[in-house]
Amino acid sequence: MSTSSVPRPESAAPAGPLRRPALPRITRRGTPEGVLPALALFAAVRFAGILVMILTNAVRGHPLVKNLAHSWDSRWYLHIAEYGYSHKIWITPQGSVQADWAFFPLYPGMIRALTTVLPLTPGQAALLISWIAAVVAAWGVYAIGHMLYGRGVATALVALWAAMPHAAELTIAYTESLFAALAIWSLYHVLKGRWLWAGTLAALAGLARPSGFAIALAVSLAAGYEALRQRGRVPVSLWAGAVLAPLGWLGYVLWVGSQTGNLLGGYFTVQSAWDSKFDGGVGAAKFVKALLLHGGGVVYPVALVIVAASILLFALLCLDRAPLALVVFSGVLLLLVVGGSGSFSSKPRFLLPAFPLLIPMARALMRTWRVRPAHAVLVYGALTVASLLFGAYVTTVAKSPL
């Protein structure tokens, strides 16, 4: 595995995937060639998903765009944006007190800032942020894919990310798009050796979602590995980036702890009330057993298939000798999904930022394209149609948590 930047032509090529493709061509403005068609494809697929969601609402007689900005956790983010923290709780039928401290502050803070300067409702601002962040994240996916494997695989990687069954949640008022954009570009800067940028973006990502821990660990471990590889002869910026990376996540966790009177454990107590804790996979095992014995509609079996496929793809990613930062980031997200409690229907959403898991699929799709392009188009078309239909179902019809 390697975390070093793309080498100059006269440099010795490092081990790992960075030496396989030729140096990527870059446009005059520093943008990888082919990024605009890839982003256009991403936008087209996700816009189609929004249209299918709207049409499904119309058929069901529901408000056309309500599900986009006011589903499940969206309502908590919008409430925080309008009123701040400590103004909303929910008492579950089991008696647990769920507080808004469970939700990280960057997304509602950006919603509040946008509604202050623009004539937008909180819901409109939330969607605008999510949509822009989704495109920025797709750009980062392409940039990393282009750096490592070239234009073809990069395009396939973006296309597959747009057509994941759970990708509909990139275009609703949730934090996945924002977190993905920050984390992916942080990984890009790790691969380029720009440690201050990597650490800063990781710190911001840590303010967006609890899973910000994954990108913080990826940046810090990549920096440590690079220091060992260079025998300590590294710039100060590397150590600065490694220190910066966890500050966002750690800062919010400690702030919640200070509000609850339990500095180190308060945040985790808050999360436990939401049945969100790391139990080593006990909850997941019980769910799988119940699902196999009793069934579970549509959403839960699909979620199980997505998680199982992600485990297989992670093994393939490791065998592919992907850069350490990508492996750590994807692996930690996968570990949190498999080892965490909570509703299984939400687990695919937590894996959305883990785009490196799609690298083996993207490379296979490109090999198929070179030999049998019609087969590649057919496979991708089927995946896209299934994604659009499932996305509309899970966001507008199903009653399971997103």
C-alpha positions as CSV (number, residue, x, y, z in Angstrom):
1,M,0.0,0.0,0.0
2,S,1.2,3.5,-0.7
3,T,0.1,6.9,0.3
4,S,2.5,8.9,-1.7
5,S,1.6,11.4,-4.4
6,V,1.7,10.7,-8.1
7,P,5.5,10.5,-9.0
8,R,7.3,12.7,-11.4
9,P,8.3,11.0,-14.6
10,E,11.9,10.7,-13.5
11,S,11.0,9.4,-10.0
12,A,11.0,5.8,-9.1
13,A,7.5,4.5,-9.0
14,P,6.2,3.4,-5.6
15,A,4.6,0.1,-4.9
16,G,0.9,-0.2,-5.3
17,P,-1.6,1.0,-7.9
18,L,0.0,4.4,-8.4
19,R,2.6,2.9,-10.7
20,R,0.1,1.0,-13.0
21,P,-1.3,3.8,-15.2
22,A,0.7,6.4,-17.1
23,L,0.7,9.8,-15.6
24,P,-2.8,11.3,-16.1
25,R,-3.2,14.2,-18.4
26,I,-4.3,17.4,-16.7
27,T,-6.0,20.3,-18.3
28,R,-4.5,23.8,-18.2
29,R,-6.5,24.7,-15.2
30,G,-5.4,21.6,-13.3
31,T,-8.6,19.6,-13.8
32,P,-8.3,16.0,-14.8
33,E,-9.5,15.5,-18.4
34,G,-12.9,13.9,-18.8
35,V,-14.3,15.1,-15.5
36,L,-17.1,17.2,-17.1
37,P,-18.7,14.2,-18.9
38,A,-18.4,12.1,-15.8
39,L,-20.1,14.8,-13.7
40,A,-22.8,15.2,-16.3
41,L,-23.5,11.5,-16.1
42,F,-23.6,11.7,-12.3
43,A,-25.9,14.6,-12.4
44,A,-28.2,13.0,-15.0
45,V,-28.6,9.8,-13.0
46,R,-29.2,11.6,-9.7
47,F,-31.6,14.1,-11.3
48,A,-33.5,11.1,-12.8
49,G,-33.7,9.7,-9.3
50,I,-35.2,13.0,-8.0
51,L,-37.8,12.9,-10.8
52,V,-38.8,9.3,-10.0
53,M,-39.2,10.3,-6.3
54,I,-41.4,13.2,-7.3
55,L,-43.5,11.1,-9.6
56,T,-43.9,8.4,-6.9
57,N,-45.2,11.1,-4.6
58,A,-47.6,12.3,-7.2
59,V,-49.0,8.8,-7.8
60,R,-49.4,8.4,-4.0
61,G,-51.1,11.8,-3.6
62,H,-48.3,13.1,-1.4
63,P,-46.6,16.6,-1.5
64,L,-44.3,16.4,-4.5
65,V,-41.0,17.3,-2.8
66,K,-41.8,16.7,0.9
67,N,-39.6,13.6,1.2
68,L,-36.6,15.4,-0.2
69,A,-36.2,17.9,2.7
70,H,-38.4,16.6,5.5
71,S,-37.6,12.9,6.0
72,W,-36.6,11.4,9.3
73,D,-33.3,13.0,10.4
74,S,-33.8,15.9,8.0
75,R,-36.4,17.3,10.4
76,W,-33.8,17.3,13.3
77,Y,-31.2,19.1,11.2
78,L,-33.7,21.8,10.1
79,H,-34.9,22.3,13.7
80,I,-31.3,22.7,14.8
81,A,-30.7,25.2,12.0
82,E,-33.6,27.3,13.1
83,Y,-33.5,27.1,16.9
84,G,-30.1,25.7,17.8
85,Y,-29.3,22.8,20.2
86,S,-31.2,21.7,23.4
87,H,-34.6,22.7,22.0
88,K,-35.8,19.3,20.8
89,I,-36.1,15.9,22.4
90,W,-38.0,12.8,21.6
91,I,-39.2,10.1,24.0
92,T,-39.4,6.7,22.5
93,P,-42.1,4.2,23.4
94,Q,-39.3,2.4,25.4
95,G,-38.8,5.5,27.4
96,S,-35.4,6.5,25.9
97,V,-34.8,10.3,25.7
98,Q,-33.4,11.1,22.3
99,A,-31.7,14.6,22.2
100,D,-30.6,16.7,19.2
101,W,-27.0,16.5,20.5
102,A,-26.7,13.3,18.5
103,F,-26.5,15.4,15.3
104,F,-23.2,17.0,14.3
105,P,-23.2,20.8,13.8
106,L,-21.7,21.6,10.4
107,Y,-24.7,20.8,8.2
108,P,-27.3,22.7,10.3
109,G,-24.8,25.6,10.7
110,M,-24.4,25.8,6.9
111,I,-28.2,25.8,6.5
112,R,-28.5,28.6,9.0
113,A,-25.8,30.6,7.3
114,L,-27.4,30.2,3.8
115,T,-30.9,31.2,5.0
116,T,-29.3,34.3,6.5
117,V,-27.8,35.6,3.3
118,L,-30.3,34.2,0.7
119,P,-34.1,34.2,0.5
120,L,-34.4,30.5,1.1
121,T,-36.4,28.3,3.5
122,P,-34.3,26.0,5.7
123,G,-35.5,23.0,3.6
124,Q,-34.5,24.7,0.3
125,A,-31.1,25.6,1.8
126,A,-30.6,22.1,3.0
127,L,-31.3,20.6,-0.4
128,L,-29.1,23.2,-2.2
129,I,-26.2,22.3,0.1
130,S,-26.7,18.5,-0.4
131,W,-26.9,18.8,-4.2
132,I,-23.8,21.0,-4.6
133,A,-21.9,18.8,-2.1
134,A,-22.9,15.6,-4.1
135,V,-21.4,17.0,-7.3
136,V,-18.3,18.2,-5.5
137,A,-18.0,14.7,-4.0
138,A,-18.4,13.1,-7.4
139,W,-15.7,15.3,-8.7
140,G,-13.4,14.1,-5.9
141,V,-14.3,10.5,-6.8
142,Y,-13.3,11.1,-10.4
143,A,-10.1,12.9,-9.4
144,I,-8.9,10.0,-7.2
145,G,-9.9,7.4,-9.8
146,H,-8.1,9.4,-12.5
147,M,-5.0,9.7,-10.5
148,L,-4.8,6.0,-9.7
149,Y,-6.2,4.3,-12.8
150,G,-6.9,6.7,-15.6
151,R,-9.9,8.3,-17.2
152,G,-11.9,5.2,-18.1
153,V,-11.9,3.7,-14.6
154,A,-12.5,7.1,-13.1
155,T,-15.6,7.6,-15.2
156,A,-16.9,4.1,-14.3
157,L,-16.2,4.8,-10.7
158,V,-18.4,8.0,-10.7
159,A,-21.1,6.2,-12.8
160,L,-21.3,3.3,-10.3
161,W,-21.3,5.7,-7.3
162,A,-24.3,7.5,-8.9
163,A,-26.2,4.3,-9.4
164,M,-25.8,2.6,-6.1
165,P,-29.2,1.4,-4.7
166,H,-28.9,3.8,-1.8
167,A,-27.5,6.7,-3.7
168,A,-30.9,8.5,-3.5
169,E,-29.8,9.6,-0.1
170,L,-27.1,11.8,-1.7
171,T,-29.9,14.1,-2.9
172,I,-32.1,14.5,0.1
173,A,-31.6,16.8,3.1
174,Y,-29.1,14.5,4.8
175,T,-25.4,14.9,5.7
176,E,-24.0,12.1,3.5
177,S,-23.3,14.4,0.5
178,L,-21.5,17.0,2.7
179,F,-19.5,14.4,4.6
180,A,-18.6,12.6,1.4
181,A,-17.4,15.7,-0.3
182,L,-15.1,16.7,2.6
183,A,-13.8,13.2,3.2
184,I,-13.1,12.4,-0.4
185,W,-11.2,15.6,-1.1
186,S,-9.3,15.0,2.1
187,L,-8.3,11.6,0.7
188,Y,-7.3,13.2,-2.6
189,H,-4.9,15.6,-0.8
190,V,-3.4,12.7,1.2
191,L,-2.6,11.0,-2.1
192,K,-1.1,14.2,-3.4
193,G,0.9,14.7,-0.2
194,R,-0.9,18.0,0.7
195,W,-1.2,17.2,4.4
196,L,-2.5,20.6,5.7
197,W,-5.4,20.4,3.2
198,A,-6.0,16.8,4.1
199,G,-6.1,17.5,7.8
200,T,-8.2,20.6,7.5
201,L,-10.8,18.9,5.3
202,A,-10.8,15.9,7.7
203,A,-11.4,18.2,10.6
204,L,-14.4,19.7,8.8
205,A,-15.7,16.3,7.9
206,G,-15.5,15.4,11.6
207,L,-18.0,18.2,12.3
208,A,-20.4,16.8,9.8
209,R,-21.1,13.2,10.9
210,P,-20.1,10.8,13.7
211,S,-18.3,8.7,11.1
212,G,-15.9,11.6,10.7
213,F,-13.8,9.4,13.0
214,A,-13.1,7.3,9.9
215,I,-11.5,10.0,7.8
216,A,-9.5,11.4,10.8
217,L,-8.0,7.9,11.4
218,A,-7.3,7.5,7.7
219,V,-5.4,10.7,7.4
220,S,-3.5,10.2,10.7
221,L,-2.5,6.6,9.9
222,A,-1.5,7.6,6.3
223,A,0.7,10.4,7.7
224,G,2.3,8.0,10.2
225,Y,3.0,5.4,7.5
226,E,4.5,8.0,5.3
227,A,6.8,9.2,8.1
228,L,7.9,5.6,8.7
229,R,8.5,5.1,4.9
230,Q,10.6,8.3,4.8
231,R,12.3,7.4,8.1
232,G,11.1,10.6,9.7
233,R,12.4,13.0,7.0
234,V,9.0,14.6,6.3
235,P,7.8,18.2,6.3
236,V,6.2,19.8,9.4
237,S,2.9,20.0,7.4
238,L,2.6,16.2,7.6
239,W,2.5,16.3,11.4
240,A,0.2,19.3,11.4
241,G,-2.2,17.6,9.1
242,A,-2.2,14.5,11.3
243,V,-2.9,16.5,14.4
244,L,-5.6,18.6,12.7
245,A,-7.5,15.6,11.2
246,P,-9.4,14.4,14.4
247,L,-10.0,17.9,15.9
248,G,-13.5,18.4,14.4
249,W,-14.9,15.1,15.5
250,L,-13.1,15.2,18.9
251,G,-14.1,18.8,19.6
252,Y,-17.8,18.1,19.1
253,V,-17.8,14.9,21.1
254,L,-16.1,16.8,24.0
255,W,-18.6,19.7,23.7
256,V,-21.5,17.4,24.0
257,G,-19.8,15.7,27.0
258,S,-19.4,19.1,28.6
259,Q,-23.1,19.8,28.1
260,T,-24.2,16.6,29.7
261,G,-21.7,16.8,32.6
262,N,-19.8,13.7,31.5
263,L,-16.9,15.1,29.4
264,L,-15.6,11.8,28.0
265,G,-18.8,9.6,27.9
266,G,-21.6,12.1,27.5
267,Y,-21.8,12.0,23.7
268,F,-21.8,8.2,23.7
269,T,-24.6,8.2,26.3
270,V,-26.6,10.4,24.0
271,Q,-26.0,8.1,21.0
272,S,-27.0,5.1,23.1
273,A,-30.5,6.6,23.5
274,W,-30.7,6.4,19.7
275,D,-29.7,2.7,19.9
276,S,-26.4,3.8,18.2
277,K,-23.4,2.1,19.7
278,F,-20.6,-0.2,18.8
279,D,-21.5,-3.7,20.1
280,G,-19.1,-5.7,18.1
281,G,-21.8,-7.0,15.7
282,V,-24.1,-8.6,18.2
283,G,-27.1,-6.5,17.0
284,A,-26.3,-7.1,13.4
285,A,-26.1,-10.9,14.0
286,K,-29.5,-10.9,15.8
287,F,-31.0,-8.9,12.9
288,V,-29.6,-11.3,10.3
289,K,-31.0,-14.3,12.2
290,A,-34.4,-12.7,12.5
291,L,-34.4,-11.7,8.9
292,L,-33.6,-15.3,7.7
293,L,-36.2,-16.8,10.0
294,H,-39.1,-14.4,9.5
295,G,-38.3,-12.3,6.4
296,G,-38.4,-8.5,6.2
297,G,-40.1,-6.9,3.2
298,V,-37.9,-5.2,0.6
299,V,-35.7,-2.7,2.4
300,Y,-34.0,-5.0,4.9
301,P,-33.0,-7.8,2.6
302,V,-31.6,-5.3,0.1
303,A,-29.7,-3.6,3.0
304,L,-28.3,-7.0,4.0
305,V,-27.2,-7.7,0.4
306,I,-25.5,-4.3,0.2
307,V,-23.6,-4.8,3.4
308,A,-22.5,-8.4,2.5
309,A,-21.4,-7.2,-1.0
310,S,-19.4,-4.4,0.7
311,I,-17.5,-6.9,2.8
312,L,-16.6,-8.8,-0.4
313,L,-15.6,-5.6,-2.2
314,F,-13.4,-4.5,0.7
315,A,-11.5,-7.8,0.5
316,L,-11.0,-7.2,-3.2
317,L,-9.9,-3.6,-2.5
318,C,-7.2,-4.9,-0.2
319,L,-6.1,-7.5,-2.7
320,D,-5.9,-4.7,-5.3
321,R,-3.2,-3.1,-3.1
322,A,-5.1,0.2,-2.9
323,P,-3.4,3.1,-1.1
324,L,-3.5,2.8,2.7
325,A,-5.7,5.9,3.3
326,L,-8.5,4.5,1.0
327,V,-8.3,1.1,2.7
328,V,-8.4,2.5,6.2
329,F,-11.3,4.9,5.4
330,S,-13.4,2.3,3.8
331,G,-12.5,-0.4,6.4
332,V,-13.4,1.8,9.4
333,L,-16.8,2.8,7.8
334,L,-17.5,-0.9,7.1
335,L,-16.4,-1.9,10.7
336,L,-18.8,0.8,12.1
337,V,-21.6,-0.6,10.0
338,V,-21.0,-4.3,10.8
339,G,-20.2,-3.8,14.4
340,G,-22.7,-1.0,15.2
341,S,-26.2,-1.4,16.5
342,G,-29.2,0.5,15.2
343,S,-31.6,0.0,12.4
344,F,-30.2,-2.2,9.6
345,S,-32.1,-0.2,7.0
346,S,-29.8,2.8,7.6
347,K,-26.5,0.9,7.2
348,P,-26.2,1.2,3.4
349,R,-26.4,5.0,3.8
350,F,-23.5,4.9,6.2
351,L,-21.4,3.2,3.5
352,L,-22.2,5.8,0.8
353,P,-19.0,7.8,1.3
354,A,-16.9,4.6,1.1
355,F,-16.5,4.9,-2.7
356,P,-13.2,3.0,-2.8
357,L,-15.2,-0.2,-2.3
358,L,-16.4,0.4,-5.9
359,I,-12.9,0.4,-7.4
360,P,-12.9,-3.4,-8.1
361,M,-16.3,-3.1,-9.8
362,A,-15.2,0.0,-11.8
363,R,-12.2,-1.8,-13.1
364,A,-14.2,-4.9,-14.0
365,L,-16.8,-2.7,-15.8
366,M,-14.1,-1.0,-17.9
367,R,-12.6,-4.4,-18.9
368,T,-16.1,-5.4,-20.0
369,W,-16.5,-2.2,-21.9
370,R,-13.3,-2.7,-23.8
371,V,-14.3,-6.2,-24.9
372,R,-18.1,-6.1,-25.0
373,P,-19.4,-2.5,-24.7
374,A,-23.0,-3.5,-25.3
375,H,-22.8,-5.8,-22.3
376,A,-21.3,-3.1,-20.1
377,V,-24.1,-0.7,-21.1
378,L,-26.7,-3.3,-20.4
379,V,-25.3,-4.1,-17.0
380,Y,-25.0,-0.4,-16.0
381,G,-28.5,0.4,-17.4
382,A,-30.0,-2.4,-15.3
383,L,-28.2,-1.2,-12.2
384,T,-29.3,2.3,-12.8
385,V,-33.0,1.4,-13.3
386,A,-32.9,-0.7,-10.1
387,S,-31.3,2.1,-8.2
388,L,-33.9,4.7,-9.3
389,L,-36.8,2.4,-8.4
390,F,-35.3,1.3,-5.1
391,G,-34.4,4.9,-4.2
392,A,-37.9,6.1,-4.8
393,Y,-39.3,3.2,-2.8
394,V,-37.1,3.7,0.2
395,T,-37.6,7.4,0.4
396,T,-41.3,7.8,-0.5
397,V,-43.0,4.5,0.2
398,A,-41.1,2.4,2.8
399,K,-41.7,3.1,6.5
400,S,-38.2,2.0,7.6
401,P,-35.7,4.6,8.8
402,L,-33.4,6.1,6.1
